[in-house]
Amino acid sequence: SDISEDAPSGTVVALLHVRDQDSAANGEVRCSINGDVPFRLEKSYEDYYRVVTARELDREQVSEYNVTVVAADGGSPGLRSSAVLALRVLDVNDN
């Protein structure tokens, strides 16, 4: 996915749907983002999350991000799954 370096904070870059077919705590899923990246997760509706920009991007400093999203259930033992979002920062003429 591509995102412009001048995208304002809060710009949606991905929409995720997570689900676990178990019941009770085993079916409750929490998502998080690993690492120090300028993106954050927001729960939008029930099992949907969106990845949004958390701060300004600068293509001259970092031109690409691999954002790892981890989903974990509340079961015992807890199960986890992850996905990597490859995000390319597009250049804007800075002059």
Beta strands, then each sheet from edge to edge (+ up, - down):
strand 1: 2-4
strand 2: 12-17
strand 3: 29-34
strand 4: 39-45
strand 5: 48-53
strand 6: 64-73
strand 7: 80-90
sheet 1: 1+ 7+ 6- 3+
sheet 2: 2+ 5- 4+
end
